[in-house]
Amino acid sequence: MAKTRCRCGNLIRDDDPDHSMVLNSHRASEDLDFDGTALFGRGTDMLRCAACGRLWVFWDEHGSPTEYRPVAEG
Ligand SMILES: [Zn+2]
């Protein structure tokens, strides 16, 4: 389990079932017979901050996550 402090101060955790996600490319899903477990293991981990909506994507599983911040429309 990993915990990350969002820039807004909220604590986000990779074991949060509502805000931890896995990204998979179409290529990765095409290369496998459909098997959700295999896809899950190959994906890129992403956490969403429930407080501010920022996304933290772990492109490098051993590095720091990349921050993506929602842009206000208008
Ligand atoms: Zn936040």
N, CA, C, O and the ligand as a Tripos MOL2 file, in Angstrom:
@<TRIPOS>MOLECULE
protein
  297   295    75     0     0
PROTEIN
NO_CHARGES

@<TRIPOS>ATOM
      1 N           0.8450   -1.1840    0.0000 N.3       1 MET1
      2 CA          0.0000    0.0000    0.0000 C.3       1 MET1
      3 C           0.8840    1.2390    0.0000 C.2       1 MET1
      4 O           1.8700    1.3150    0.7330 O.2       1 MET1
      5 N           0.5220    2.1920   -0.8200 N.am      2 ALA2
      6 CA          1.2690    3.4440   -0.8800 C.3       2 ALA2
      7 C           0.3260    4.5990   -0.5400 C.2       2 ALA2
      8 O          -0.8570    4.6050   -0.8810 O.2       2 ALA2
      9 N           0.9100    5.5580    0.1400 N.am      3 LYS3
     10 CA          0.1560    6.7730    0.4500 C.3       3 LYS3
     11 C           0.9140    7.9330   -0.1670 C.2       3 LYS3
     12 O           2.1450    7.9580   -0.1670 O.2       3 LYS3
     13 N           0.1670    8.8920   -0.6930 N.am      4 THR4
     14 CA          0.7620   10.0800   -1.2880 C.3       4 THR4
     15 C           0.0000   11.2820   -0.7650 C.2       4 THR4
     16 O          -1.2250   11.2630   -0.6450 O.2       4 THR4
     17 N           0.7500   12.3220   -0.4560 N.am      5 ARG5
     18 CA          0.1050   13.5630   -0.0210 C.3       5 ARG5
     19 C          -0.1230   14.4040   -1.2640 C.2       5 ARG5
     20 O           0.8320   14.8100   -1.9250 O.2       5 ARG5
     21 N          -1.3790   14.6660   -1.5860 N.am      6 CYS6
     22 CA         -1.7120   15.5120   -2.7290 C.3       6 CYS6
     23 C          -1.2550   16.9450   -2.4440 C.2       6 CYS6
     24 O          -1.1020   17.3510   -1.2920 O.2       6 CYS6
     25 N          -1.0460   17.6810   -3.5060 N.am      7 ARG7
     26 CA         -0.6100   19.0680   -3.3450 C.3       7 ARG7
     27 C          -1.6250   19.8890   -2.5320 C.2       7 ARG7
     28 O          -1.2610   20.8790   -1.8970 O.2       7 ARG7
     29 N          -2.8940   19.4710   -2.5580 N.am      8 CYS8
     30 CA         -3.9310   20.1980   -1.7970 C.3       8 CYS8
     31 C          -3.9020   19.8480   -0.3130 C.2       8 CYS8
     32 O          -4.5870   20.4780    0.4930 O.2       8 CYS8
     33 N          -3.0930   18.8260    0.0500 N.am      9 GLY9
     34 CA         -2.9990   18.4390    1.4480 C.3       9 GLY9
     35 C          -3.7350   17.1500    1.7740 C.2       9 GLY9
     36 O          -3.5140   16.5560    2.8290 O.2       9 GLY9
     37 N          -4.6040   16.7180    0.8790 N.am     10 ASN10
     38 CA         -5.3590   15.4870    1.1050 C.3      10 ASN10
     39 C          -4.4360   14.2730    0.9860 C.2      10 ASN10
     40 O          -3.5410   14.2460    0.1400 O.2      10 ASN10
     41 N          -4.6590   13.2770    1.8320 N.am     11 LEU11
     42 CA         -3.8860   12.0460    1.7620 C.3      11 LEU11
     43 C          -4.6050   11.0800    0.8270 C.2      11 LEU11
     44 O          -5.7830   10.7870    1.0280 O.2      11 LEU11
     45 N          -3.9130   10.5880   -0.1870 N.am     12 ILE12
     46 CA         -4.5230    9.6360   -1.1150 C.3      12 ILE12
     47 C          -3.7530    8.3300   -1.0440 C.2      12 ILE12
     48 O          -2.5370    8.3220   -0.8570 O.2      12 ILE12
     49 N          -4.4670    7.2360   -1.1950 N.am     13 ARG13
     50 CA         -3.8910    5.9000   -0.9640 C.3      13 ARG13
     51 C          -4.2310    4.9910   -2.1360 C.2      13 ARG13
     52 O          -5.3020    5.0880   -2.7360 O.2      13 ARG13
     53 N          -3.2920    4.1090   -2.4430 N.am     14 ASP14
     54 CA         -3.5200    3.2160   -3.5790 C.3      14 ASP14
     55 C          -4.4420    2.0510   -3.2380 C.2      14 ASP14
     56 O          -4.7730    1.2550   -4.1180 O.2      14 ASP14
     57 N          -4.8630    1.9320   -1.9850 N.am     15 ASP15
     58 CA         -5.8300    0.8890   -1.6590 C.3      15 ASP15
     59 C          -7.2490    1.4540   -1.5050 C.2      15 ASP15
     60 O          -8.1440    0.7820   -0.9920 O.2      15 ASP15
     61 N          -7.4340    2.6970   -1.9580 N.am     16 ASP16
     62 CA         -8.7670    3.2990   -1.9360 C.3      16 ASP16
     63 C          -9.5330    2.7870   -3.1640 C.2      16 ASP16
     64 O          -9.1800    3.1380   -4.2900 O.2      16 ASP16
     65 N         -10.5750    1.9620   -2.9680 N.am     17 PRO17
     66 CA        -11.2380    1.3400   -4.1190 C.3      17 PRO17
     67 C         -11.9710    2.3280   -5.0190 C.2      17 PRO17
     68 O         -12.2560    2.0080   -6.1730 O.2      17 PRO17
     69 N         -12.2760    3.4980   -4.5270 N.am     18 ASP18
     70 CA        -13.0000    4.4750   -5.3400 C.3      18 ASP18
     71 C         -12.0920    5.4310   -6.0920 C.2      18 ASP18
     72 O         -12.5190    6.0120   -7.0890 O.2      18 ASP18
     73 N         -10.8600    5.6120   -5.6500 N.am     19 HIS19
     74 CA        -10.0110    6.6350   -6.2510 C.3      19 HIS19
     75 C          -8.6550    6.1240   -6.7180 C.2      19 HIS19
     76 O          -7.8280    6.9120   -7.1770 O.2      19 HIS19
     77 N          -8.4130    4.8330   -6.6130 N.am     20 SER20
     78 CA         -7.2040    4.2670   -7.2120 C.3      20 SER20
     79 C          -7.6350    3.5530   -8.4900 C.2      20 SER20
     80 O          -8.6340    2.8340   -8.5120 O.2      20 SER20
     81 N          -6.8740    3.7620   -9.5350 N.am     21 MET21
     82 CA         -7.2390    3.2560  -10.8590 C.3      21 MET21
     83 C          -6.0150    2.6910  -11.5490 C.2      21 MET21
     84 O          -4.8770    2.9160  -11.1380 O.2      21 MET21
     85 N          -6.2860    1.9450  -12.6180 N.am     22 VAL22
     86 CA         -5.2140    1.3840  -13.4270 C.3      22 VAL22
     87 C          -5.4660    1.7780  -14.8710 C.2      22 VAL22
     88 O          -6.5580    1.5660  -15.3990 O.2      22 VAL22
     89 N          -4.4620    2.3480  -15.5010 N.am     23 LEU23
     90 CA         -4.5490    2.7170  -16.9140 C.3      23 LEU23
     91 C          -3.9600    1.5930  -17.7580 C.2      23 LEU23
     92 O          -2.9120    1.0350  -17.4320 O.2      23 LEU23
     93 N          -4.6470    1.2740  -18.8400 N.am     24 ASN24
     94 CA         -4.1350    0.2780  -19.7700 C.3      24 ASN24
     95 C          -4.2700    0.8240  -21.1860 C.2      24 ASN24
     96 O          -5.2970    1.4080  -21.5340 O.2      24 ASN24
     97 N          -3.2640    0.6390  -21.9810 N.am     25 SER25
     98 CA         -3.3550    1.0490  -23.3780 C.3      25 SER25
     99 C          -4.1890    0.0270  -24.1530 C.2      25 SER25
    100 O          -4.3430   -1.1180  -23.7290 O.2      25 SER25
    101 N          -4.7170    0.4610  -25.2840 N.am     26 HIS26
    102 CA         -5.4220   -0.4860  -26.1470 C.3      26 HIS26
    103 C          -4.4610   -1.5760  -26.6060 C.2      26 HIS26
    104 O          -4.8470   -2.7380  -26.7270 O.2      26 HIS26
    105 N          -3.2010   -1.1970  -26.8620 N.am     27 ARG27
    106 CA         -2.2080   -2.1760  -27.2900 C.3      27 ARG27
    107 C          -2.0580   -3.2830  -26.2540 C.2      27 ARG27
    108 O          -2.0290   -4.4660  -26.5950 O.2      27 ARG27
    109 N          -1.9620   -2.8910  -24.9940 N.am     28 ALA28
    110 CA         -1.7900   -3.8990  -23.9490 C.3      28 ALA28
    111 C          -3.0000   -4.8240  -23.8930 C.2      28 ALA28
    112 O          -2.8460   -6.0270  -23.6820 O.2      28 ALA28
    113 N          -4.1910   -4.2850  -24.0760 N.am     29 SER29
    114 CA         -5.3750   -5.1300  -24.0040 C.3      29 SER29
    115 C          -5.5170   -6.0020  -25.2490 C.2      29 SER29
    116 O          -6.0710   -7.0980  -25.1750 O.2      29 SER29
    117 N          -5.0160   -5.5220  -26.4010 N.am     30 GLU30
    118 CA         -5.0680   -6.3410  -27.6230 C.3      30 GLU30
    119 C          -4.0730   -7.4900  -27.5580 C.2      30 GLU30
    120 O          -4.3010   -8.5510  -28.1390 O.2      30 GLU30
    121 N          -2.9710   -7.2760  -26.8520 N.am     31 ASP31
    122 CA         -1.9200   -8.2790  -26.8010 C.3      31 ASP31
    123 C          -2.2550   -9.4410  -25.8740 C.2      31 ASP31
    124 O          -1.5350  -10.4380  -25.8450 O.2      31 ASP31
    125 N          -3.3210   -9.3210  -25.1320 N.am     32 LEU32
    126 CA         -3.6880  -10.3680  -24.1860 C.3      32 LEU32
    127 C          -5.0680  -10.9020  -24.5220 C.2      32 LEU32
    128 O          -5.9270  -10.1720  -25.0160 O.2      32 LEU32
    129 N          -5.2700  -12.1630  -24.2540 N.am     33 ASP33
    130 CA         -6.6450  -12.6390  -24.2340 C.3      33 ASP33
    131 C          -7.2910  -11.9080  -23.0710 C.2      33 ASP33
    132 O          -6.6100  -11.5430  -22.1130 O.2      33 ASP33
    133 N          -8.5820  -11.6950  -23.1420 N.am     34 PHE34
    134 CA         -9.1890  -10.9070  -22.0790 C.3      34 PHE34
    135 C          -9.0410  -11.6110  -20.7450 C.2      34 PHE34
    136 O          -9.5700  -12.7000  -20.5220 O.2      34 PHE34
    137 N          -8.3270  -10.9720  -19.8970 N.am     35 ASP35
    138 CA         -8.0980  -11.4810  -18.5520 C.3      35 ASP35
    139 C          -7.8740  -10.2610  -17.6730 C.2      35 ASP35
    140 O          -6.8060   -9.6500  -17.7050 O.2      35 ASP35
    141 N          -8.8590   -9.9200  -16.9100 N.am     36 GLY36
    142 CA         -8.7820   -8.7050  -16.1110 C.3      36 GLY36
    143 C          -7.6100   -8.7060  -15.1550 C.2      36 GLY36
    144 O          -7.0280   -7.6540  -14.8930 O.2      36 GLY36
    145 N          -7.2560   -9.8520  -14.6330 N.am     37 THR37
    146 CA         -6.1450   -9.9100  -13.6960 C.3      37 THR37
    147 C          -4.8350   -9.5710  -14.3800 C.2      37 THR37
    148 O          -4.0110   -8.8380  -13.8320 O.2      37 THR37
    149 N          -4.6400  -10.1120  -15.5970 N.am     38 ALA38
    150 CA         -3.4080   -9.8280  -16.3280 C.3      38 ALA38
    151 C          -3.3240   -8.3510  -16.6860 C.2      38 ALA38
    152 O          -2.2610   -7.7410  -16.5730 O.2      38 ALA38
    153 N          -4.4430   -7.7750  -17.1180 N.am     39 LEU39
    154 CA         -4.4430   -6.3560  -17.4570 C.3      39 LEU39
    155 C          -4.1220   -5.5040  -16.2450 C.2      39 LEU39
    156 O          -3.3660   -4.5360  -16.3310 O.2      39 LEU39
    157 N          -4.6970   -5.8680  -15.1300 N.am     40 PHE40
    158 CA         -4.4690   -5.0970  -13.9120 C.3      40 PHE40
    159 C          -2.9800   -5.0710  -13.5790 C.2      40 PHE40
    160 O          -2.4440   -4.0270  -13.2070 O.2      40 PHE40
    161 N          -2.3160   -6.2080  -13.7110 N.am     41 GLY41
    162 CA         -0.9040   -6.2930  -13.3770 C.3      41 GLY41
    163 C          -0.0130   -5.5170  -14.3240 C.2      41 GLY41
    164 O           1.0800   -5.1030  -13.9380 O.2      41 GLY41
    165 N          -0.4600   -5.3060  -15.5760 N.am     42 ARG42
    166 CA          0.3420   -4.6210  -16.5760 C.3      42 ARG42
    167 C           0.1150   -3.1220  -16.6010 C.2      42 ARG42
    168 O           0.8780   -2.3890  -17.2290 O.2      42 ARG42
    169 N          -0.9220   -2.6600  -15.9280 N.am     43 GLY43
    170 CA         -1.3330   -1.2680  -16.0800 C.3      43 GLY43
    171 C          -0.4610   -0.2820  -15.3300 C.2      43 GLY43
    172 O           0.4240   -0.6460  -14.5560 O.2      43 GLY43
    173 N          -0.7480    0.9730  -15.5910 N.am     44 THR44
    174 CA         -0.0900    2.0840  -14.9180 C.3      44 THR44
    175 C          -1.0010    2.5570  -13.7920 C.2      44 THR44
    176 O          -2.1700    2.8710  -14.0190 O.2      44 THR44
    177 N          -0.4650    2.6060  -12.5900 N.am     45 ASP45
    178 CA         -1.2800    3.0120  -11.4440 C.3      45 ASP45
    179 C          -1.5720    4.5070  -11.4780 C.2      45 ASP45
    180 O          -0.7210    5.3210  -11.8360 O.2      45 ASP45
    181 N          -2.7760    4.8350  -11.1030 N.am     46 MET46
    182 CA         -3.1920    6.2380  -11.0590 C.3      46 MET46
    183 C          -4.0590    6.4460   -9.8200 C.2      46 MET46
    184 O          -4.9110    5.6190   -9.4950 O.2      46 MET46
    185 N          -3.8290    7.5500   -9.1430 N.am     47 LEU47
    186 CA         -4.6530    7.9260   -7.9980 C.3      47 LEU47
    187 C          -5.3630    9.2220   -8.3130 C.2      47 LEU47
    188 O          -4.7810   10.1260   -8.9120 O.2      47 LEU47
    189 N          -6.6240    9.3180   -7.9120 N.am     48 ARG48
    190 CA         -7.3830   10.5420   -8.0780 C.3      48 ARG48
    191 C          -7.6740   11.1130   -6.7050 C.2      48 ARG48
    192 O          -8.1640   10.4150   -5.8170 O.2      48 ARG48
    193 N          -7.3670   12.3860   -6.5400 N.am     49 CYS49
    194 CA         -7.6550   13.0590   -5.2680 C.3      49 CYS49
    195 C          -9.1370   13.4140   -5.2180 C.2      49 CYS49
    196 O          -9.6470   14.1410   -6.0710 O.2      49 CYS49
    197 N          -9.8150   12.8880   -4.2070 N.am     50 ALA50
    198 CA        -11.2480   13.1440   -4.0770 C.3      50 ALA50
    199 C         -11.5260   14.5900   -3.6920 C.2      50 ALA50
    200 O         -12.6260   15.0930   -3.9240 O.2      50 ALA50
    201 N         -10.5480   15.2570   -3.1110 N.am     51 ALA51
    202 CA        -10.7660   16.6280   -2.6540 C.3      51 ALA51
    203 C         -10.6350   17.6430   -3.7770 C.2      51 ALA51
    204 O         -11.4490   18.5620   -3.8660 O.2      51 ALA51
    205 N          -9.6310   17.5030   -4.6380 N.am     52 CYS52
    206 CA         -9.3840   18.5420   -5.6460 C.3      52 CYS52
    207 C          -9.4450   18.0200   -7.0860 C.2      52 CYS52
    208 O          -9.4360   18.8160   -8.0250 O.2      52 CYS52
    209 N          -9.5050   16.7130   -7.2720 N.am     53 GLY53
    210 CA         -9.6320   16.1540   -8.6090 C.3      53 GLY53
    211 C          -8.3210   15.9490   -9.3470 C.2      53 GLY53
    212 O          -8.3250   15.4770  -10.4840 O.2      53 GLY53
    213 N          -7.1930   16.2950   -8.7240 N.am     54 ARG54
    214 CA         -5.9110   16.0330   -9.3800 C.3      54 ARG54
    215 C          -5.7350   14.5410   -9.6080 C.2      54 ARG54
    216 O          -6.2220   13.7100   -8.8410 O.2      54 ARG54
    217 N          -5.0310   14.2250  -10.6790 N.am     55 LEU55
    218 CA         -4.6490   12.8470  -10.9670 C.3      55 LEU55
    219 C          -3.1490   12.7280  -10.7650 C.2      55 LEU55
    220 O          -2.3880   13.6200  -11.1390 O.2      55 LEU55
    221 N          -2.7350   11.6310  -10.1760 N.am     56 TRP56
    222 CA         -1.3150   11.3310   -9.9570 C.3      56 TRP56
    223 C          -1.0480   10.0090  -10.6640 C.2      56 TRP56
    224 O          -1.5750    8.9670  -10.2740 O.2      56 TRP56
    225 N          -0.2390   10.0620  -11.6910 N.am     57 VAL57
    226 CA          0.0010    8.8870  -12.5280 C.3      57 VAL57
    227 C           1.4400    8.4160  -12.3330 C.2      57 VAL57
    228 O           2.3900    9.1900  -12.4480 O.2      57 VAL57
    229 N           1.5670    7.1440  -12.0380 N.am     58 PHE58
    230 CA          2.8780    6.5260  -11.7820 C.3      58 PHE58
    231 C           3.3990    5.9020  -13.0800 C.2      58 PHE58
    232 O           3.4280    4.6790  -13.2200 O.2      58 PHE58
    233 N           3.8130    6.7580  -14.0350 N.am     59 TRP59
    234 CA          4.3470    6.2550  -15.2980 C.3      59 TRP59
    235 C           5.5810    5.4010  -15.0520 C.2      59 TRP59
    236 O           5.7850    4.3850  -15.7150 O.2      59 TRP59
    237 N           6.4020    5.8210  -14.0940 N.am     60 ASP60
    238 CA          7.5780    5.0390  -13.6970 C.3      60 ASP60
    239 C           7.2670    4.4880  -12.3130 C.2      60 ASP60
    240 O           7.1990    5.2380  -11.3390 O.2      60 ASP60
    241 N           7.0810    3.1850  -12.2290 N.am     61 GLU61
    242 CA          6.6320    2.6190  -10.9560 C.3      61 GLU61
    243 C           7.6210    2.8430   -9.8190 C.2      61 GLU61
    244 O           7.2540    2.7380   -8.6480 O.2      61 GLU61
    245 N           8.8670    3.1510  -10.1520 N.am     62 HIS62
    246 CA          9.8540    3.3910   -9.1010 C.3      62 HIS62
    247 C          10.1130    4.8770   -8.8660 C.2      62 HIS62
    248 O          10.9000    5.2410   -7.9920 O.2      62 HIS62
    249 N           9.4670    5.7180   -9.6270 N.am     63 GLY63
    250 CA          9.7010    7.1490   -9.5200 C.3      63 GLY63
    251 C           8.5290    7.8800   -8.8760 C.2      63 GLY63
    252 O           7.5820    7.2700   -8.3790 O.2      63 GLY63
    253 N           8.6240    9.1800   -8.9020 N.am     64 SER64
    254 CA          7.5450    9.9930   -8.3610 C.3      64 SER64
    255 C           6.4130   10.0720   -9.3800 C.2      64 SER64
    256 O           6.6510   10.0170  -10.5870 O.2      64 SER64
    257 N           5.1690   10.2020   -8.8860 N.am     65 PRO65
    258 CA          4.0540   10.2970   -9.8230 C.3      65 PRO65
    259 C           4.0340   11.6560  -10.5240 C.2      65 PRO65
    260 O           4.5250   12.6560  -10.0010 O.2      65 PRO65
    261 N           3.4500   11.6570  -11.7270 N.am     66 THR66
    262 CA          3.2510   12.8940  -12.4700 C.3      66 THR66
    263 C           1.8850   13.4580  -12.1010 C.2      66 THR66
    264 O           0.8950   12.7310  -12.0250 O.2      66 THR66
    265 N           1.8520   14.7570  -11.8750 N.am     67 GLU67
    266 CA          0.6200   15.4230  -11.4510 C.3      67 GLU67
    267 C          -0.1470   15.9630  -12.6540 C.2      67 GLU67
    268 O           0.4420   16.5750  -13.5450 O.2      67 GLU67
    269 N          -1.4530   15.7400  -12.6790 N.am     68 TYR68
    270 CA         -2.3470   16.3160  -13.6930 C.3      68 TYR68
    271 C          -3.4560   17.0440  -12.9500 C.2      68 TYR68
    272 O          -4.1520   16.4630  -12.1170 O.2      68 TYR68
    273 N          -3.6040   18.3040  -13.2610 N.am     69 ARG69
    274 CA         -4.5710   19.1310  -12.5390 C.3      69 ARG69
    275 C          -5.7090   19.5130  -13.4710 C.2      69 ARG69
    276 O          -5.4560   19.9380  -14.5980 O.2      69 ARG69
    277 N          -6.9630   19.3740  -13.0320 N.am     70 PRO70
    278 CA         -8.0740   19.7880  -13.8720 C.3      70 PRO70
    279 C          -7.9790   21.2830  -14.1970 C.2      70 PRO70
    280 O          -7.5810   22.0840  -13.3520 O.2      70 PRO70
    281 N          -8.3440   21.6430  -15.4120 N.am     71 VAL71
    282 CA         -8.3520   23.0390  -15.8240 C.3      71 VAL71
    283 C          -9.7830   23.5450  -15.7280 C.2      71 VAL71
    284 O         -10.7050   22.9370  -16.2710 O.2      71 VAL71
    285 N          -9.9540   24.6400  -15.0460 N.am     72 ALA72
    286 CA        -11.2890   25.2150  -14.9360 C.3      72 ALA72
    287 C         -11.7340   25.7230  -16.3040 C.2      72 ALA72
    288 O         -10.9770   26.4060  -16.9940 O.2      72 ALA72
    289 N         -12.9440   25.3940  -16.6860 N.am     73 GLU73
    290 CA        -13.4580   25.8520  -17.9780 C.3      73 GLU73
    291 C         -14.1260   27.2030  -17.7990 C.2      73 GLU73
    292 O         -14.5570   27.5810  -16.7090 O.2      73 GLU73
    293 N         -14.1890   27.8810  -18.8650 N.am     74 GLY74
    294 CA        -14.8890   29.1490  -18.8130 C.3      74 GLY74
    295 C         -14.0090   30.1950  -19.3400 C.2      74 GLY74
    296 O         -14.3990   31.3610  -19.3920 O.2      74 GLY74
    297 ZN         -5.8810   17.0890   -3.9790 Zn       75 ZN75
@<TRIPOS>BOND
     1     1     2 1
     2     2     3 1
     3     3     4 2
     4     3     5 am
     5     5     6 1
     6     6     7 1
     7     7     8 2
     8     7     9 am
     9     9    10 1
    10    10    11 1
    11    11    12 2
    12    11    13 am
    13    13    14 1
    14    14    15 1
    15    15    16 2
    16    15    17 am
    17    17    18 1
    18    18    19 1
    19    19    20 2
    20    19    21 am
    21    21    22 1
    22    22    23 1
    23    23    24 2
    24    23    25 am
    25    25    26 1
    26    26    27 1
    27    27    28 2
    28    27    29 am
    29    29    30 1
    30    30    31 1
    31    31    32 2
    32    31    33 am
    33    33    34 1
    34    34    35 1
    35    35    36 2
    36    35    37 am
    37    37    38 1
    38    38    39 1
    39    39    40 2
    40    39    41 am
    41    41    42 1
    42    42    43 1
    43    43    44 2
    44    43    45 am
    45    45    46 1
    46    46    47 1
    47    47    48 2
    48    47    49 am
    49    49    50 1
    50    50    51 1
    51    51    52 2
    52    51    53 am
    53    53    54 1
    54    54    55 1
    55    55    56 2
    56    55    57 am
    57    57    58 1
    58    58    59 1
    59    59    60 2
    60    59    61 am
    61    61    62 1
    62    62    63 1
    63    63    64 2
    64    63    65 am
    65    65    66 1
    66    66    67 1
    67    67    68 2
    68    67    69 am
    69    69    70 1
    70    70    71 1
    71    71    72 2
    72    71    73 am
    73    73    74 1
    74    74    75 1
    75    75    76 2
    76    75    77 am
    77    77    78 1
    78    78    79 1
    79    79    80 2
    80    79    81 am
    81    81    82 1
    82    82    83 1
    83    83    84 2
    84    83    85 am
    85    85    86 1
    86    86    87 1
    87    87    88 2
    88    87    89 am
    89    89    90 1
    90    90    91 1
    91    91    92 2
    92    91    93 am
    93    93    94 1
    94    94    95 1
    95    95    96 2
    96    95    97 am
    97    97    98 1
    98    98    99 1
    99    99   100 2
   100    99   101 am
   101   101   102 1
   102   102   103 1
   103   103   104 2
   104   103   105 am
   105   105   106 1
   106   106   107 1
   107   107   108 2
   108   107   109 am
   109   109   110 1
   110   110   111 1
   111   111   112 2
   112   111   113 am
   113   113   114 1
   114   114   115 1
   115   115   116 2
   116   115   117 am
   117   117   118 1
   118   118   119 1
   119   119   120 2
   120   119   121 am
   121   121   122 1
   122   122   123 1
   123   123   124 2
   124   123   125 am
   125   125   126 1
   126   126   127 1
   127   127   128 2
   128   127   129 am
   129   129   130 1
   130   130   131 1
   131   131   132 2
   132   131   133 am
   133   133   134 1
   134   134   135 1
   135   135   136 2
   136   135   137 am
   137   137   138 1
   138   138   139 1
   139   139   140 2
   140   139   141 am
   141   141   142 1
   142   142   143 1
   143   143   144 2
   144   143   145 am
   145   145   146 1
   146   146   147 1
   147   147   148 2
   148   147   149 am
   149   149   150 1
   150   150   151 1
   151   151   152 2
   152   151   153 am
   153   153   154 1
   154   154   155 1
   155   155   156 2
   156   155   157 am
   157   157   158 1
   158   158   159 1
   159   159   160 2
   160   159   161 am
   161   161   162 1
   162   162   163 1
   163   163   164 2
   164   163   165 am
   165   165   166 1
   166   166   167 1
   167   167   168 2
   168   167   169 am
   169   169   170 1
   170   170   171 1
   171   171   172 2
   172   171   173 am
   173   173   174 1
   174   174   175 1
   175   175   176 2
   176   175   177 am
   177   177   178 1
   178   178   179 1
   179   179   180 2
   180   179   181 am
   181   181   182 1
   182   182   183 1
   183   183   184 2
   184   183   185 am
   185   185   186 1
   186   186   187 1
   187   187   188 2
   188   187   189 am
   189   189   190 1
   190   190   191 1
   191   191   192 2
   192   191   193 am
   193   193   194 1
   194   194   195 1
   195   195   196 2
   196   195   197 am
   197   197   198 1
   198   198   199 1
   199   199   200 2
   200   199   201 am
   201   201   202 1
   202   202   203 1
   203   203   204 2
   204   203   205 am
   205   205   206 1
   206   206   207 1
   207   207   208 2
   208   207   209 am
   209   209   210 1
   210   210   211 1
   211   211   212 2
   212   211   213 am
   213   213   214 1
   214   214   215 1
   215   215   216 2
   216   215   217 am
   217   217   218 1
   218   218   219 1
   219   219   220 2
   220   219   221 am
   221   221   222 1
   222   222   223 1
   223   223   224 2
   224   223   225 am
   225   225   226 1
   226   226   227 1
   227   227   228 2
   228   227   229 am
   229   229   230 1
   230   230   231 1
   231   231   232 2
   232   231   233 am
   233   233   234 1
   234   234   235 1
   235   235   236 2
   236   235   237 am
   237   237   238 1
   238   238   239 1
   239   239   240 2
   240   239   241 am
   241   241   242 1
   242   242   243 1
   243   243   244 2
   244   243   245 am
   245   245   246 1
   246   246   247 1
   247   247   248 2
   248   247   249 am
   249   249   250 1
   250   250   251 1
   251   251   252 2
   252   251   253 am
   253   253   254 1
   254   254   255 1
   255   255   256 2
   256   255   257 am
   257   257   258 1
   258   258   259 1
   259   259   260 2
   260   259   261 am
   261   261   262 1
   262   262   263 1
   263   263   264 2
   264   263   265 am
   265   265   266 1
   266   266   267 1
   267   267   268 2
   268   267   269 am
   269   269   270 1
   270   270   271 1
   271   271   272 2
   272   271   273 am
   273   273   274 1
   274   274   275 1
   275   275   276 2
   276   275   277 am
   277   277   278 1
   278   278   279 1
   279   279   280 2
   280   279   281 am
   281   281   282 1
   282   282   283 1
   283   283   284 2
   284   283   285 am
   285   285   286 1
   286   286   287 1
   287   287   288 2
   288   287   289 am
   289   289   290 1
   290   290   291 1
   291   291   292 2
   292   291   293 am
   293   293   294 1
   294   294   295 1
   295   295   296 2
@<TRIPOS>SUBSTRUCTURE
     1 MET1         2 RESIDUE 1 A MET
     2 ALA2         6 RESIDUE 1 A ALA
     3 LYS3        10 RESIDUE 1 A LYS
     4 THR4        14 RESIDUE 1 A THR
     5 ARG5        18 RESIDUE 1 A ARG
     6 CYS6        22 RESIDUE 1 A CYS
     7 ARG7        26 RESIDUE 1 A ARG
     8 CYS8        30 RESIDUE 1 A CYS
     9 GLY9        34 RESIDUE 1 A GLY
    10 ASN10       38 RESIDUE 1 A ASN
    11 LEU11       42 RESIDUE 1 A LEU
    12 ILE12       46 RESIDUE 1 A ILE
    13 ARG13       50 RESIDUE 1 A ARG
    14 ASP14       54 RESIDUE 1 A ASP
    15 ASP15       58 RESIDUE 1 A ASP
    16 ASP16       62 RESIDUE 1 A ASP
    17 PRO17       66 RESIDUE 1 A PRO
    18 ASP18       70 RESIDUE 1 A ASP
    19 HIS19       74 RESIDUE 1 A HIS
    20 SER20       78 RESIDUE 1 A SER
    21 MET21       82 RESIDUE 1 A MET
    22 VAL22       86 RESIDUE 1 A VAL
    23 LEU23       90 RESIDUE 1 A LEU
    24 ASN24       94 RESIDUE 1 A ASN
    25 SER25       98 RESIDUE 1 A SER
    26 HIS26      102 RESIDUE 1 A HIS
    27 ARG27      106 RESIDUE 1 A ARG
    28 ALA28      110 RESIDUE 1 A ALA
    29 SER29      114 RESIDUE 1 A SER
    30 GLU30      118 RESIDUE 1 A GLU
    31 ASP31      122 RESIDUE 1 A ASP
    32 LEU32      126 RESIDUE 1 A LEU
    33 ASP33      130 RESIDUE 1 A ASP
    34 PHE34      134 RESIDUE 1 A PHE
    35 ASP35      138 RESIDUE 1 A ASP
    36 GLY36      142 RESIDUE 1 A GLY
    37 THR37      146 RESIDUE 1 A THR
    38 ALA38      150 RESIDUE 1 A ALA
    39 LEU39      154 RESIDUE 1 A LEU
    40 PHE40      158 RESIDUE 1 A PHE
    41 GLY41      162 RESIDUE 1 A GLY
    42 ARG42      166 RESIDUE 1 A ARG
    43 GLY43      170 RESIDUE 1 A GLY
    44 THR44      174 RESIDUE 1 A THR
    45 ASP45      178 RESIDUE 1 A ASP
    46 MET46      182 RESIDUE 1 A MET
    47 LEU47      186 RESIDUE 1 A LEU
    48 ARG48      190 RESIDUE 1 A ARG
    49 CYS49      194 RESIDUE 1 A CYS
    50 ALA50      198 RESIDUE 1 A ALA
    51 ALA51      202 RESIDUE 1 A ALA
    52 CYS52      206 RESIDUE 1 A CYS
    53 GLY53      210 RESIDUE 1 A GLY
    54 ARG54      214 RESIDUE 1 A ARG
    55 LEU55      218 RESIDUE 1 A LEU
    56 TRP56      222 RESIDUE 1 A TRP
    57 VAL57      226 RESIDUE 1 A VAL
    58 PHE58      230 RESIDUE 1 A PHE
    59 TRP59      234 RESIDUE 1 A TRP
    60 ASP60      238 RESIDUE 1 A ASP
    61 GLU61      242 RESIDUE 1 A GLU
    62 HIS62      246 RESIDUE 1 A HIS
    63 GLY63      250 RESIDUE 1 A GLY
    64 SER64      254 RESIDUE 1 A SER
    65 PRO65      258 RESIDUE 1 A PRO
    66 THR66      262 RESIDUE 1 A THR
    67 GLU67      266 RESIDUE 1 A GLU
    68 TYR68      270 RESIDUE 1 A TYR
    69 ARG69      274 RESIDUE 1 A ARG
    70 PRO70      278 RESIDUE 1 A PRO
    71 VAL71      282 RESIDUE 1 A VAL
    72 ALA72      286 RESIDUE 1 A ALA
    73 GLU73      290 RESIDUE 1 A GLU
    74 GLY74      294 RESIDUE 1 A GLY
    75 ZN75       297 GROUP 0 **** ****
